[in-house]
Each structure stands twice: as structure tokens, then as C-alpha cells.
């Protein structure tokens, strides 16, 4: 555990030395490059990846109930009888169960912004991980939809804590060149949770009785303990320690995050850059409350974070959450509906890991990927809607299903990893946790509405739009495309200090990529 060794600026570092160290730290950060950063920060990468494994739980929990709607035993136990003799979970209950986790996340996200800044990322995560196994008990033994709904809501609280703390921790423990890899890793773990949910759902199709839906809930007990162990031994974010003015502890944390064998990381200069960035932000906006996220330049930064998360919905994340059920309503059998869901999630994982993190994002950038990805998704949705206009045909059902699989791949190459990376880079350092929490919180509110809407769109006992739902999401996506072109900045190869400079000088989003600022100018500006 870190000692509370509080050090202020004037106690340790002279003004001139601080400016010089800041300038050198910026130069060194740019000169590192991806492979050199991996050599120097292997421990940071390992700790970040281990902690982001908590996102597996979020991805699994968010999708497992939606998948159970397609499990016959679940519908038999909880569903209402239909005229054809089958049983269906009604549209209101489908909406309620899918939104239960989102409702709980509202509380969790709000608490995450407060607890992570007060207690640190490690303690916040450990609290959430201790609560999780007890809340899973409610889901596992739920005798009715009402009790299951309560379990969904309560389990959503620690899921909300995971969403903010894992992403921000990943953004803060490593240099600029590996930041997209680590922040998007949370997205990859989230997809892995979806894959596990789909695989487990497929495996219980032939199981009879209550174990068909209790096994998917029981699987969630597997990962809290190993993730807790990783979090317990992980170092705290050095940026968080600097924000607490615990400079010596920040240096100790950096030493635990870097390699002794691959070369020497100048710990003092790196902490100096963190200190200058933090103190400059503190002078601009001393408040660290949620209200501060909506003042001055922080308002622009927070609004971008909010828009990024909400554009996940415009990209069809809600519809893909119902993929298995959607495939069934499009005319495919239950087993093939699950098979295609698994294929969708596996391709999404491959797209996120191989394409986005390792090849495209470090070279192409965030803004370009996002804009082209959103445009491609819109075209796919309009084609899906168009294929649903003719009378039902088996070949068209397979065409619609195949397009939704491609849609998932494109979304996880161009949209989802960008949201996690850009959403954690845009906020100011002092308000990073709260800005991300606000973005995720507002996203959760809109996701509740989107879940209700999607349920009614595809449920045969409600509006029964089926694949024509694609027209709606294509139109919604066009609005997101226009916004992303006008407002999304490019953060590729930009340090946090450089991003502060660009936002404070009101540089238009489209000019971020081409605006180059010399490190000496950044250092002098930050010391004003």
C-alpha cells in the first residue's frame, strides 16, 4: 500500500527545472514509439490488461439475459402463453430485464466518479469485486421475473464501477503510443464477455429444467476472485497519486510500471510532466465536482465524451445485443441463431484485437476510423431494412443475418475501440474519471430508451418490424455521422499536455491532427 507522502510543487522542484523536465518528458514520449514503449512499460501493459478483465463481467452480464430470451427453458419458466401454444417473454418484461443492468449502472457510474478520485482506482475496483458474487446469488435463485429484475438492477451497480475505473486506469498508466492498445483492450474484454455469454447460451439449449438458465448465471462466479487478486497487487495510477500531490508515491508507482532491463525511464521528468499538466488544469478549474465537467473548455470535452458513448447506440449496439433473438425473428432456427451470434462476437473480437488495436488505430487515427466506420454501418442498416420488404424467404433471412454479422465486425473495428480510446483521452486529467462517468451515465439513460424501443421493434407480440428495424438505425446513424465529422478531434500521438493546449486554444476538431506544437511552447504555456 502506498504511504501518504504528500509533496507540493515548491518543496521539491524549482520553476526552471520543472519547465525543462516537462519539455524533455514530452520529447521523450514522442520519441519512444510503439515497440520501444512496449519494452519500457511491459508491467504497465500487463497490469492494465489484467485489470481490464473486469470488463468481461460487464459484457457478459449485459448480454446474458437477452440471450436467454431465445432459450426455450427460460421462456417456459418465465414466459406468457401465446395463441400458438408457445411461450414468450412479453416486450415490457424484455425491456425491463435488459434495462435492469443499465438502471443499476446509473448508480454505479455516479459512484465511480466520486470513489475513484477519493479512494483511487484499486480500492474502488476491489469494493465492486467483493459485492459482485453476493449479487449474482439473486439472479441464480430468482423465482420470478420481479426478483430477477431486482438482481439485474443491483448487479448493475458494480458493473458501472468497472466501466469507468478500468478505462481510466488503462489511459493513465502507459505512454502515448500504447494508450490506444490499452484503452481499447477494455473493449476487447467486453466483447469476450459477449462471446462467453453466447457460447454458454448455445451450450444450454439442450439442457432441461431450471439449470438451462441457472448455469449462465452461475458462470459469473468464475472471474471476480482472479480479477480481485490482480487488482490487489497492482500499482495505483501515478496520475491519481499526482492529483493527490503524493509525488514520491507516484514515482514508486512508475517504477513498478516500467522495466529495469529494457532501458531507463526518467521517472523525475515523467512525474514533472504529470505535475505541470495537473497543476495547470487546477488553476483553470479548481473544482473537481461533476458540475465542473460542464464549465469552460471542460464542457466541450465532456460533451464529446457523452456523444461518443451515445453514438455506440446509433451504431447499433442495442440491436446487436438482441442479435440471437433478432436472428430468430428473421426466420432462423434457435441453434443457428446462437451459432451466428457466436460468429458475430468472435469476428468482433478479432476485429478489435488485430485490426483496431495493433494495425489501424495507431496508424490511421481515431477520427478517420470512426467516420468511415459509421458511414459503412449506415449503408449496411439500410440494406438490411430493404431486404425485409419482400415477403419472407429463407434466402433473405440468411442475407439479413449475414449482414448483421458483418455489421458487428465493422462496428468493433471502427467504432467500439475508438469510443473507449478517444473517450478516455479527451477529458482533462483532473476530471477524467467524472467525465467518463458522465458519458457512460448518459449513455446508460439513452440505452434504456433504446432497449425499450428495440424490444418493441423486433418482438412479434409488439410492433413486429423485424429486419425493417434497419431503416430506423440507418437514419439514426446518419445524424451521428454528421456530428462525428464536425466535432470529433484526432488525439493520435498527442500527449495529455498537448491535448490540454489544443482544447484551451479552441482549435477546431478537424485541425487537431495537423496542429503541431513544440514541446518548449507546451512547457512555457503550462507554467503561465
N, C-alpha and C positions, 0 to 999 in steps of 0.2 A: 504494500500500500504506500502511496506517495505521502511524504511528510508535507505539512502545510508551511512551506518555506516561502513566505511572501516577499518578493523583491520588487522595488519600484524602479522606475527609469533612472532617476538621478542617483540612486545608490550604487549602481554598477557600471554604467556606460556613459561616457561623455557624449555630447551632442555631435561633435565632429566624427568620433569613432562610429557612432550609430549610423550616420549618413553613409560613411564609407563601407561599413559592413552590409548595409542594406543594398547598396549598389552592387557590391560583389556577389551577394546572395542571389540577386536577380539574374546577373550574368551567368553564374554557375548553374542556376536552374534551367536556363535556356540551353546551355551547352551540354547538359547531361545526355539528352536523347533517350529514347525508349530503352534500348538494351543496357546502356550504362546505368540507368535508373533501376532496372531490374537487378543488376549486380550489386548496387549500393543499398537498395531497400528491399531485400528479399523477405526480411522479417515483417516489414510493414505490409507487404503483399499477402504473406501467409496469415497474419493476424486479421487483416481486413476480410479476406476470403472466409476465414473461419467464423467471424462474427456475422458476416452477411448470410451465413447458412440459416440464420433465424428467419430469413425471408421465405425459406421453404415452407415453414409453417403457415405463413400468411397466404402464399399461393395455393397451398393445399386446402386450407380451411375455406377460403373464398370460393373455391370451385367444387368442393366435395358434395355439398348439398344439391347444387344444380345438377351434378352428375347422377345423384341418387334419384332424381325425378324420373330417370329412364330405367331404373332398376325395378322390375316387377314386384319383388317382395316389399320394397319400400312403399310403392303405390298401394299394394294390398293392405298394408298395416295402417297407413295414414290417409289414403285417398278416399274420395267420394265415388259411389257407384254411378256409372254412366248408362245411358239408354242401350248401348250395345253390349252391356254386361261387363265391360272393363272398369277399372278404377283409375281416376286421375286426381292429382293434387290440384285443387282449384287455383285459378290465376291469382286471387288475393293472397292465398297462403304461399304460393310460389314466390310472389313478390316479398311477402313478409319474411320468409325464411332466408332468401338471398340478401335481403336488406338488413337482416338482424346483425350480421357481422359489421356491415357498414355503419349502422347506428352505434354499435359499441366502439367502433374505431373513432367516431367523433370525440368521445370522451378520452380515448387513448391518445389521440393526436394532440388534443389540447394539453393533456398532462405531459406528453413527451417534450413539448417546447419549454415547459416550466422545469420539469425534473432534470432533463439533460443538462440544462445550464446551471442548475443549483447543485446537483449531485454528481454530474459527469455522465458520460455515455455508459461506462461499465456498470455502475450501480443501478442506473435506470433499466438497463437490459436484464440485469440479474433479478430485479424485482418482477419484471414481466415473466421471466422464465420460471420463477418459483410459483407464480399464480397459475400458469398455463395447465399443468397436469390436473389440478383440482377442478378447473372449469370444464375440462374435457369430460369429467365424470357426469356432468349434467346432460351433455349430448348423448353419451353412451347409454344411460339408463332412462332417457326420456320416454315416458309412457304415452305422451300425446304431443300434438303439434305445438301446443301452448308452451309446454316445458322445453321442447326442442328450440323454440323461438327464444326463450329466456337464455338457454345455453349459448345460442348463436350471438346474442347481444353481449353477454358477459365475456365470452371468449374474444370478441372483437376488441375489447379494451387493451389486452396485451399485444394484440396484432397491430393496433395503432401505434403502440410504443415501439415495436420492431421497425415499422415503416420509416420513421423519421431518424431514429438513432443509428441504424445500420448504414444508411446512405450518407449521412453527415460525417460519421466516423470515417468511412471509406474516403471521403473527399479530403479529409484533414490530415491523414497520416502519411501521404506519399507525395512526391514531386509532380509537377505539372504534366510531364509526358506519360505517366502511367495512371493519371487520375481517371481518364475515361474507362480504362480497363477495370479499375476497382469499383467505380460507382455503377457501371453497367453490370458488374458481377451480381449486385443485388437483384437486378432484373433477371439474370440468368438463373439465380436460385429460386426466384418467384416462378419462373417457367418450369423449373424442375419440380416444384411443388405441384403444379398443374399436371405434369406428366405422371407423377406418382398417384395423384387423385384419379386420373383417367385409367391407369393400369389397375389400381385397386378396384375401381368401379367395374371394369371389364371382368376382373377375376372372380367377382362375387355374383355374376349374372346367373350362374347355375346353382348357387347356394340357396337352400330353402330356409324359411323361417327368419327370425329376427337377426340372426348372425349375418345375413346378407347386407344389412345396413349398419350393424354394430361394428363389424370388422373395419370398415372405412373410418369410423370414429376412433377405434382403438389404436389404429396405426399412428395417430398423432402423439401417442405417449412415447414414441421411439426417440424423438430428437431433442426435447428440452434438456436432458441431462448432458449429452456431449457438448451441446452449444454452451450450456452454463459453465462447464469446465473450461472451455476455450475463453469465454468472456472473463472468468475469474482470474486467469493467468495473463491476460492481455494487458499491454500498457495503455494508459489513458491517452487521449488525443493531446499532443503537445500544444495545439492551438487552444484547446479548452483550458489548459493549465496557464497559458499566457494570458488568456482573458481573465483568469483569477489572479493574475500578477504573481504567479508561482514560477519564476523563471528557472530556478535551479531544478525544480521538478520537471519542467518542460525539457530541459537539456538531458536529464536522466531518461525521460521517455523517448527522446530522439535516439539516444544511444541504443536503447532496446529495439528500436525500429530499423536500425541500419546495420550493415555488415562491417566487421572489423577487417576482413580479409580482402575484400574487393577494392579497397581504396579508402581514403579518408574523407568523410563528410565534415565540413566545417560547422560544427554544432553551434558555436557562438554566433556566426554570421547568419545562420538559418533562423535562430531564435530572434536575432536582431530584426530581421525582415518581418517575422510574425509580430514582434512588439510594435514596430513602426506602423504596420498596417492596422493593428488593433487600436493603438492609441489615436491614430488619425481618425478612424471611424468613431471612436469615443468622443472626440472633440466635435465632430459633425453632428452626432446624435447620441447624447449621453444616455438616453433612455434605452432600456433593453426589454421593454414591455411589448405585448402584442400590438398595442396602438402605434408603437414606433415603426412597425412594418409598413404603415400607411402614411408616412411623413417624408417629405423631401425626396431625395433620389431613391430611398428605400421603397417608396410607393411604386415606382416604375419597376424595380427589381422584383418586388413581391408579386405585382400583377403579372409579370412574365412567368413566374413560378406557378401561379394559380392557373394561368391559361395553358401552360404546358401539361399539367396534370389533367385538366378538363378536356384537352384535345385527345387524350387517350380514349375518352368516350366517343368523341367524334370519329376516331379511327376504328371504332367498332369493338372496343374491349368488352363491352357489356354483351353484345351479341355473341362474341366468341366464347364468353363464359357459359352460354347456353348451347354451345356447339353440338353436344351429343343429342340434346332434346330437339334442336333445330334440324339436325340430320334426320331424326325420326319423323318429324312433321313434314320434311321434304320428300318422304316416301321410302327411306332406307330402313332395313331391319335393325333391331336393337344391337345385335352383335357387331354389325358393320358400322353402326353409328358410333359405338365405342372405339372400334378399330380406327376409324377416320379421325376421331378426337385424339387418340394417341399419336397417330401420324402427324397431325397438326401441331401438337405440342412438341414432339421430337424435332420436327423441322424448325419450329420457332426457337428451340434451344440451340440447335446448330447455327441458325442464322444469327443469334445473339452472341454466341461464343466465338465462332470462327470469323464471321463476316464483319460484324459491327465492332467488336472489341479489338480484334487483332489486325484487321486489314483496313476497313473503310473509315471508321471514325478517326483514328489517328492521322489519316492522310487526307481524307475528303473534308472532314469537319462536321460539326453538329448541324448547323443551319441548312446546308445543302442537302444532306441526307434526309432531314425531316421534311423539307418542302417537296422533294421528289417522291418521297415515300407517301406523303399524304395525297399527292396528285394520283399516284398509281392506285392507292386504295379506293379513291373515289370512282375511278373507272371500273374497278372490279365490282363495287357495290351496284353500280348502275347496270352492269351486265347481269349480275345475279337477279336483280329485280326484273329485267327484261325476259330472262329465261322462265320466270314464273308466270308470265302472261298466258302462254298456251295452256291447253288442257294438260292434266297430269300425265307425264310419260316417264318411264323408268330411266331412259337415257338422259332426260333433262334433270332428273333427280341427281344422277351421278355427276352431271356437269355442274350443277349448283354446289354440290358437296365438294367437288374438286377445286372450284374457285374459292370457297371459304378456306380450304387448306392452304392455297396459295396466298390468300389474304393474310392468314396468320403468319406465314413466313415473312412476307413483306413488312408487316407491322413490327415484327421482332428484329428485323434488320434495320429498319429506318426510323421507327417511332419510339418503341418502348425503351431501348437503351439510351436514346437521346434524352428522353424525359428524365431518367434517373441521373444521367451525367450533367446535362445542362441545368436541370432543376436544382442540383446541389452546388453548382459553380456560380450561378447568377447572384444569389443573395449576398449581402455584406457579411463579413466574418462575425460581427457581434450579434447579428440577428439571423444567422444561418439556420439554426435549429427551429426558431419560431417561424421564419418564412417558409421553410419546407413543411412545417406542421400546418400552417395556414393553407398552403397549396393542397396538401393531402386532405385537410379537413373539408375545404370547399369542394374538392373533387368527390369526397365521400357523399356530400349532400347531393350533388348532381348525379352521382352514381345511383343513389337511392331512387331518384326520379327516373333515371334511365332503366333501372331494373324493373320498375313497375311498368314502364312503357313497353319494354321488350317482351315482358311476360304476356301482356295483353296482345301484342302484335303477333306472336307466334303460337299462342295457346289456342287449340281448336275449339275450346269451350268459351273463348272470348272473341277477339276481333278476327282471328284466323287469317292473318295476312300471309303467313308462310314466308316464302322467299321474296315476296314483294316488299318485305321489310327493307331490302337492299336499296330501294329508291329513297327511303327516309334517311338512311345513314349516308348515302352518297350526297344528298343535299346538305346534310349537317356538316359533312366533311369539307364541302366547298367553302363554307364560312371559315373553318379552321385553316384552310389553305391560304385564304386571303390574309388572315391575321398573321400567320407564320411568316409570310413574305414581308409584311410591313414591320413586325415587332420583334422577331427572334434575332438576337445577336449571335455572332460567332465567337466562341470562347477558346477555340483551339489554340494551343501554345501560349495562352495568356496566364500569367501568374495572378493570384488574388489581388495583389497590389495594383497591377496593370488594369484589371477589371474595375477596381475602385476608381482609378483615374479616368477611365473611359466613361463610366456612368456619371461621375461628378461633372465632367465636362460636356455632358449631354450629347455624346457622339451618337448619330443615328445608327440603328441596328444594322442597316445594310453596309455601314462603313467600318464596323468593328474589325473585320478581317484584315482590311488594308491599312488600318491606322497603326503605325509603329511608333512607339515611344521609347526614347533612350533610357536605360536604367538610371543614369545620373539625374534625368529630369523627374523620374518617378521618385527617387530618393529625396530630391530637393522639395518636390511638391508635398510629399508625405510629412516633411518636417516643418511645414509652414506653421 
